[in-house]
Amino acid sequence: LAAAALAVLDRLAPADLAAAAWAFATAGLDPAVRDIAAVVELDRLHPNDLAEAAWAFACARAPPVRLDALKRRILRDALPDLGDPHLAKLYLFFLALRLEHPTLDAHLEPRHETRLRAAYARTTKLRPAKLHGAVSDALKRHRVPHDLDHATPDGLSLDIAQPAVLKCLQVYGPLHYLRDLESGRWLERGETRLRARLLRARGWNVTPIPFFHWDDDRDRLLDALLVHFAPSS
């Protein structure tokens, strides 16, 4: 499907290109997103499309020159007309620029930063999950100190964390994945990978816990987690 879409990029409307970029980024098809980033006419995108494209370009690590052009286009006239889901995407976009491309000057006016941050918080409220609790309970039985459902100063959520030493476990349930129908492999969704990348850019040691590993071999996985969370000597 991606190959078929890429073969007709020159025939797709800008809004369709933004939608395709979002879909490809969600599926982890980063080269396809970068191909779209190279050709999409940013001046012809509506505000909602700009937000989708911004999120996709951040996920796929689009070239800095295109990220900068998109940033300028967004700041020019996109922010006033967006609702929370799209503002939340822009929050991750600007956070990614600041952490991964500091020379692009992605700092926002305080009113815009407050608005994007509030939208992100509203759309990503911490929701304690059963699997988070199961992993936390296992660590508690081994007297491993940790915080459950911790939030960073940037508002990024950590499922299980040791903030003092910047270690965390991200417990990924089925909604964090897409399934490859041919191979049967579970593939991390674009936003899951982006958030882990941003945490690492902030200095966090991030260890993912896929639900299928916990279900299939939790004893071996728990042994590895105990080593990961062991106090530094």
Short mmCIF file of the C-alpha atoms (twelve columns), coordinates in Angstrom:
data_MODEL
# 
_entry.id   MODEL 
# 
loop_
_atom_site.group_PDB 
_atom_site.id 
_atom_site.type_symbol 
_atom_site.label_atom_id 
_atom_site.label_alt_id 
_atom_site.label_comp_id 
_atom_site.label_asym_id 
_atom_site.label_seq_id 
_atom_site.Cartn_x 
_atom_site.Cartn_y 
_atom_site.Cartn_z 
_atom_site.pdbx_PDB_model_num 
ATOM 1   C CA . LEU A 1   0.000  0.000   0.000  1 
ATOM 2   C CA . ALA A 2   2.812  2.415   0.873  1 
ATOM 3   C CA . ALA A 3   4.605  1.624   -2.379 1 
ATOM 4   C CA . ALA A 4   1.412  2.227   -4.357 1 
ATOM 5   C CA . ALA A 5   0.839  5.580   -2.644 1 
ATOM 6   C CA . LEU A 6   4.425  6.702   -3.151 1 
ATOM 7   C CA . ALA A 7   4.145  5.948   -6.853 1 
ATOM 8   C CA . VAL A 8   1.407  8.578   -7.243 1 
ATOM 9   C CA . LEU A 9   2.570  11.296  -4.833 1 
ATOM 10  C CA . ASP A 10  2.440  13.910  -7.563 1 
ATOM 11  C CA . ARG A 11  -1.286 13.206  -8.035 1 
ATOM 12  C CA . LEU A 12  -2.315 13.466  -4.390 1 
ATOM 13  C CA . ALA A 13  -3.802 16.632  -2.925 1 
ATOM 14  C CA . PRO A 14  -1.866 18.249  -0.060 1 
ATOM 15  C CA . ALA A 15  -4.479 17.143  2.485  1 
ATOM 16  C CA . ASP A 16  -4.194 13.564  1.201  1 
ATOM 17  C CA . LEU A 17  -0.419 13.743  1.535  1 
ATOM 18  C CA . ALA A 18  -0.747 14.874  5.147  1 
ATOM 19  C CA . ALA A 19  -3.156 12.010  5.864  1 
ATOM 20  C CA . ALA A 20  -0.817 9.515   4.205  1 
ATOM 21  C CA . ALA A 21  2.118  10.864  6.223  1 
ATOM 22  C CA . TRP A 22  0.132  10.351  9.436  1 
ATOM 23  C CA . ALA A 23  -0.784 6.783   8.453  1 
ATOM 24  C CA . PHE A 24  2.769  5.877   7.442  1 
ATOM 25  C CA . ALA A 25  4.231  7.408   10.616 1 
ATOM 26  C CA . THR A 26  1.736  5.486   12.739 1 
ATOM 27  C CA . ALA A 27  2.863  2.280   11.027 1 
ATOM 28  C CA . GLY A 28  6.559  3.101   11.416 1 
ATOM 29  C CA . LEU A 29  7.164  3.559   7.684  1 
ATOM 30  C CA . ASP A 30  9.573  6.435   8.226  1 
ATOM 31  C CA . PRO A 31  11.183 6.493   4.736  1 
ATOM 32  C CA . ALA A 32  7.722  6.929   3.182  1 
ATOM 33  C CA . VAL A 33  7.010  9.870   5.495  1 
ATOM 34  C CA . ARG A 34  10.304 11.485  4.533  1 
ATOM 35  C CA . ASP A 35  9.427  11.072  0.855  1 
ATOM 36  C CA . ILE A 36  6.175  12.942  1.490  1 
ATOM 37  C CA . ALA A 37  7.992  15.617  3.499  1 
ATOM 38  C CA . ALA A 38  10.158 16.328  0.484  1 
ATOM 39  C CA . VAL A 39  7.250  17.108  -1.854 1 
ATOM 40  C CA . VAL A 40  4.226  18.303  0.125  1 
ATOM 41  C CA . GLU A 41  3.342  21.965  -0.393 1 
ATOM 42  C CA . LEU A 42  3.104  23.268  3.154  1 
ATOM 43  C CA . ASP A 43  1.443  26.534  2.131  1 
ATOM 44  C CA . ARG A 44  -1.553 24.583  0.811  1 
ATOM 45  C CA . LEU A 45  -2.184 22.648  4.022  1 
ATOM 46  C CA . HIS A 46  -5.058 23.593  6.315  1 
ATOM 47  C CA . PRO A 47  -4.374 23.855  10.071 1 
ATOM 48  C CA . ASN A 48  -5.576 20.315  10.877 1 
ATOM 49  C CA . ASP A 49  -3.446 18.909  8.062  1 
ATOM 50  C CA . LEU A 50  -0.441 20.868  9.336  1 
ATOM 51  C CA . ALA A 51  -0.812 19.271  12.758 1 
ATOM 52  C CA . GLU A 52  -1.020 15.779  11.265 1 
ATOM 53  C CA . ALA A 53  2.011  16.455  9.088  1 
ATOM 54  C CA . ALA A 54  3.980  17.946  11.978 1 
ATOM 55  C CA . TRP A 55  3.390  14.905  14.156 1 
ATOM 56  C CA . ALA A 56  4.286  12.545  11.295 1 
ATOM 57  C CA . PHE A 57  7.455  14.458  10.390 1 
ATOM 58  C CA . ALA A 58  8.590  14.409  14.026 1 
ATOM 59  C CA . CYS A 59  7.945  10.667  14.304 1 
ATOM 60  C CA . ALA A 60  9.882  9.951   11.107 1 
ATOM 61  C CA . ARG A 61  12.758 12.372  11.753 1 
ATOM 62  C CA . ALA A 62  12.171 14.367  8.605  1 
ATOM 63  C CA . PRO A 63  15.081 16.517  7.395  1 
ATOM 64  C CA . PRO A 64  15.667 19.590  9.592  1 
ATOM 65  C CA . VAL A 65  15.095 21.972  6.679  1 
ATOM 66  C CA . ARG A 66  11.560 20.611  6.239  1 
ATOM 67  C CA . LEU A 67  10.916 20.610  9.972  1 
ATOM 68  C CA . ASP A 68  11.936 24.253  10.120 1 
ATOM 69  C CA . ALA A 69  9.720  25.174  7.168  1 
ATOM 70  C CA . LEU A 70  6.790  23.394  8.790  1 
ATOM 71  C CA . LYS A 71  7.445  25.133  12.103 1 
ATOM 72  C CA . ARG A 72  7.360  28.535  10.404 1 
ATOM 73  C CA . ARG A 73  4.147  27.691  8.567  1 
ATOM 74  C CA . ILE A 74  2.459  26.552  11.793 1 
ATOM 75  C CA . LEU A 75  3.483  29.630  13.723 1 
ATOM 76  C CA . ARG A 76  2.245  31.855  10.935 1 
ATOM 77  C CA . ASP A 77  -1.419 30.909  11.123 1 
ATOM 78  C CA . ALA A 78  -2.213 27.383  12.325 1 
ATOM 79  C CA . LEU A 79  -2.555 27.641  16.083 1 
ATOM 80  C CA . PRO A 80  -5.788 29.670  16.495 1 
ATOM 81  C CA . ASP A 81  -8.076 27.169  14.737 1 
ATOM 82  C CA . LEU A 82  -7.168 23.819  16.312 1 
ATOM 83  C CA . GLY A 83  -8.807 21.589  18.899 1 
ATOM 84  C CA . ASP A 84  -7.123 19.533  21.591 1 
ATOM 85  C CA . PRO A 85  -6.176 16.411  19.547 1 
ATOM 86  C CA . HIS A 86  -4.300 18.474  16.975 1 
ATOM 87  C CA . LEU A 87  -2.785 20.841  19.527 1 
ATOM 88  C CA . ALA A 88  -1.498 17.782  21.402 1 
ATOM 89  C CA . LYS A 89  0.237  16.608  18.225 1 
ATOM 90  C CA . LEU A 90  1.819  20.027  17.863 1 
ATOM 91  C CA . TYR A 91  3.003  19.882  21.461 1 
ATOM 92  C CA . LEU A 92  4.992  16.721  20.671 1 
ATOM 93  C CA . PHE A 93  6.258  18.297  17.443 1 
ATOM 94  C CA . PHE A 94  7.654  21.368  19.166 1 
ATOM 95  C CA . LEU A 95  9.047  19.292  22.037 1 
ATOM 96  C CA . ALA A 96  10.826 17.071  19.511 1 
ATOM 97  C CA . LEU A 97  12.288 20.123  17.780 1 
ATOM 98  C CA . ARG A 98  13.593 21.556  21.035 1 
ATOM 99  C CA . LEU A 99  15.149 18.292  22.172 1 
ATOM 100 C CA . GLU A 100 16.477 16.950  18.878 1 
ATOM 101 C CA . HIS A 101 17.051 20.103  16.809 1 
ATOM 102 C CA . PRO A 102 17.923 22.893  19.269 1 
ATOM 103 C CA . THR A 103 19.315 25.111  16.499 1 
ATOM 104 C CA . LEU A 104 15.866 25.430  14.901 1 
ATOM 105 C CA . ASP A 105 14.657 27.837  17.617 1 
ATOM 106 C CA . ALA A 106 11.380 26.083  18.358 1 
ATOM 107 C CA . HIS A 107 10.559 27.969  21.547 1 
ATOM 108 C CA . LEU A 108 6.995  29.209  21.653 1 
ATOM 109 C CA . GLU A 109 5.420  32.287  23.122 1 
ATOM 110 C CA . PRO A 110 4.263  31.468  26.675 1 
ATOM 111 C CA . ARG A 111 0.572  31.668  25.694 1 
ATOM 112 C CA . HIS A 112 1.075  29.159  22.877 1 
ATOM 113 C CA . GLU A 113 3.211  26.849  25.015 1 
ATOM 114 C CA . THR A 114 0.576  26.897  27.749 1 
ATOM 115 C CA . ARG A 115 -2.207 26.142  25.295 1 
ATOM 116 C CA . LEU A 116 -0.383 23.224  23.629 1 
ATOM 117 C CA . ARG A 117 0.784  21.788  26.936 1 
ATOM 118 C CA . ALA A 118 -2.735 21.948  28.393 1 
ATOM 119 C CA . ALA A 119 -4.201 20.240  25.322 1 
ATOM 120 C CA . TYR A 120 -1.601 17.488  25.538 1 
ATOM 121 C CA . ALA A 121 -2.373 16.971  29.223 1 
ATOM 122 C CA . ARG A 122 -6.100 16.744  28.549 1 
ATOM 123 C CA . THR A 123 -5.684 14.172  25.785 1 
ATOM 124 C CA . THR A 124 -3.137 12.002  27.613 1 
ATOM 125 C CA . LYS A 125 -4.459 11.807  31.160 1 
ATOM 126 C CA . LEU A 126 -2.730 9.073   33.132 1 
ATOM 127 C CA . ARG A 127 -4.937 6.009   33.079 1 
ATOM 128 C CA . PRO A 128 -3.730 3.270   35.447 1 
ATOM 129 C CA . ALA A 129 -3.709 0.020   33.487 1 
ATOM 130 C CA . LYS A 130 -4.028 -3.515  34.812 1 
ATOM 131 C CA . LEU A 131 -0.717 -4.539  33.246 1 
ATOM 132 C CA . HIS A 132 1.087  -1.564  34.825 1 
ATOM 133 C CA . GLY A 133 -0.190 -2.680  38.205 1 
ATOM 134 C CA . ALA A 134 0.877  -6.292  37.632 1 
ATOM 135 C CA . VAL A 135 4.444  -5.256  36.827 1 
ATOM 136 C CA . SER A 136 4.502  -2.824  39.757 1 
ATOM 137 C CA . ASP A 137 3.235  -5.516  42.143 1 
ATOM 138 C CA . ALA A 138 5.939  -7.905  40.982 1 
ATOM 139 C CA . LEU A 139 8.611  -5.278  41.658 1 
ATOM 140 C CA . LYS A 140 7.110  -4.528  45.072 1 
ATOM 141 C CA . ARG A 141 7.366  -8.197  46.037 1 
ATOM 142 C CA . HIS A 142 11.100 -7.865  45.434 1 
ATOM 143 C CA . ARG A 143 11.182 -4.583  47.391 1 
ATOM 144 C CA . VAL A 144 12.189 -2.513  44.376 1 
ATOM 145 C CA . PRO A 145 11.304 1.157   45.032 1 
ATOM 146 C CA . HIS A 146 9.515  2.920   42.178 1 
ATOM 147 C CA . ASP A 147 6.761  5.338   41.256 1 
ATOM 148 C CA . LEU A 148 3.713  4.113   39.361 1 
ATOM 149 C CA . ASP A 149 2.296  6.389   36.636 1 
ATOM 150 C CA . HIS A 150 4.807  9.212   36.946 1 
ATOM 151 C CA . ALA A 151 4.828  12.343  34.752 1 
ATOM 152 C CA . THR A 152 7.955  14.231  33.676 1 
ATOM 153 C CA . PRO A 153 8.178  18.036  33.773 1 
ATOM 154 C CA . ASP A 154 7.437  17.940  30.032 1 
ATOM 155 C CA . GLY A 155 4.201  16.080  30.737 1 
ATOM 156 C CA . LEU A 156 5.372  12.779  29.264 1 
ATOM 157 C CA . SER A 157 3.970  9.793   31.128 1 
ATOM 158 C CA . LEU A 158 6.121  7.067   32.644 1 
ATOM 159 C CA . ASP A 159 4.458  3.825   33.630 1 
ATOM 160 C CA . ILE A 160 7.027  2.770   36.251 1 
ATOM 161 C CA . ALA A 161 9.855  5.103   37.173 1 
ATOM 162 C CA . GLN A 162 12.803 5.747   39.437 1 
ATOM 163 C CA . PRO A 163 13.028 9.530   38.927 1 
ATOM 164 C CA . ALA A 164 16.145 10.002  41.036 1 
ATOM 165 C CA . VAL A 165 18.210 7.897   38.626 1 
ATOM 166 C CA . LEU A 166 16.165 8.549   35.441 1 
ATOM 167 C CA . LYS A 167 15.184 4.918   34.911 1 
ATOM 168 C CA . CYS A 168 11.778 3.885   33.702 1 
ATOM 169 C CA . LEU A 169 9.788  0.955   32.408 1 
ATOM 170 C CA . GLN A 170 7.205  1.591   29.712 1 
ATOM 171 C CA . VAL A 171 4.567  -1.131  29.813 1 
ATOM 172 C CA . TYR A 172 3.119  -1.465  26.335 1 
ATOM 173 C CA . GLY A 173 -0.290 -3.044  25.903 1 
ATOM 174 C CA . PRO A 174 -1.875 -3.970  22.550 1 
ATOM 175 C CA . LEU A 175 -2.847 -0.377  21.730 1 
ATOM 176 C CA . HIS A 176 0.845  0.507   21.452 1 
ATOM 177 C CA . TYR A 177 1.269  -1.871  18.517 1 
ATOM 178 C CA . LEU A 178 0.138  -2.715  15.035 1 
ATOM 179 C CA . ARG A 179 0.199  -6.309  13.792 1 
ATOM 180 C CA . ASP A 180 2.007  -7.259  10.594 1 
ATOM 181 C CA . LEU A 181 -0.538 -9.560  8.960  1 
ATOM 182 C CA . GLU A 182 2.081  -11.398 6.908  1 
ATOM 183 C CA . SER A 183 4.737  -12.081 9.532  1 
ATOM 184 C CA . GLY A 184 2.580  -11.836 12.652 1 
ATOM 185 C CA . ARG A 185 5.114  -9.474  14.246 1 
ATOM 186 C CA . TRP A 186 3.990  -6.748  16.619 1 
ATOM 187 C CA . LEU A 187 5.237  -3.315  15.478 1 
ATOM 188 C CA . GLU A 188 5.394  -0.319  17.797 1 
ATOM 189 C CA . ARG A 189 3.157  2.536   16.735 1 
ATOM 190 C CA . GLY A 190 4.762  5.802   15.717 1 
ATOM 191 C CA . GLU A 191 3.749  7.777   18.800 1 
ATOM 192 C CA . THR A 192 5.025  5.039   21.109 1 
ATOM 193 C CA . ARG A 193 8.440  5.252   19.463 1 
ATOM 194 C CA . LEU A 194 8.398  9.055   19.448 1 
ATOM 195 C CA . ARG A 195 7.647  9.344   23.161 1 
ATOM 196 C CA . ALA A 196 10.393 6.848   24.044 1 
ATOM 197 C CA . ARG A 197 12.804 8.827   21.882 1 
ATOM 198 C CA . LEU A 198 11.907 12.084  23.620 1 
ATOM 199 C CA . LEU A 199 12.363 10.496  27.043 1 
ATOM 200 C CA . ARG A 200 15.809 9.270   26.033 1 
ATOM 201 C CA . ALA A 201 16.635 12.759  24.767 1 
ATOM 202 C CA . ARG A 202 15.834 13.980  28.286 1 
ATOM 203 C CA . GLY A 203 18.303 11.458  29.705 1 
ATOM 204 C CA . TRP A 204 15.916 8.694   30.747 1 
ATOM 205 C CA . ASN A 205 16.978 5.062   30.542 1 
ATOM 206 C CA . VAL A 206 13.835 3.596   28.955 1 
ATOM 207 C CA . THR A 207 13.098 -0.124  29.009 1 
ATOM 208 C CA . PRO A 208 9.995  -1.281  27.115 1 
ATOM 209 C CA . ILE A 209 7.879  -4.154  28.428 1 
ATOM 210 C CA . PRO A 210 5.721  -5.517  25.600 1 
ATOM 211 C CA . PHE A 211 2.560  -7.216  26.815 1 
ATOM 212 C CA . PHE A 212 3.310  -10.334 24.784 1 
ATOM 213 C CA . HIS A 213 6.689  -10.816 26.496 1 
ATOM 214 C CA . TRP A 214 5.116  -10.345 29.918 1 
ATOM 215 C CA . ASP A 215 2.400  -12.850 29.078 1 
ATOM 216 C CA . ASP A 216 4.751  -15.441 27.589 1 
ATOM 217 C CA . ASP A 217 7.803  -15.354 29.864 1 
ATOM 218 C CA . ARG A 218 7.282  -13.044 32.806 1 
ATOM 219 C CA . ASP A 219 9.731  -14.820 35.149 1 
ATOM 220 C CA . ARG A 220 12.667 -14.337 32.801 1 
ATOM 221 C CA . LEU A 221 11.582 -10.781 32.067 1 
ATOM 222 C CA . LEU A 222 11.226 -9.994  35.765 1 
ATOM 223 C CA . ASP A 223 14.779 -11.219 36.398 1 
ATOM 224 C CA . ALA A 224 15.983 -8.783  33.737 1 
ATOM 225 C CA . LEU A 225 13.957 -5.957  35.251 1 
ATOM 226 C CA . LEU A 226 15.427 -6.566  38.685 1 
ATOM 227 C CA . VAL A 227 18.886 -6.184  37.184 1 
ATOM 228 C CA . HIS A 228 17.782 -3.017  35.373 1 
ATOM 229 C CA . PHE A 229 16.409 -1.449  38.553 1 
ATOM 230 C CA . ALA A 230 19.267 -2.623  40.785 1 
ATOM 231 C CA . PRO A 231 20.991 0.248   42.628 1 
ATOM 232 C CA . SER A 232 24.141 1.493   40.912 1 
ATOM 233 C CA . SER A 233 27.286 0.441   42.701 1 
# 
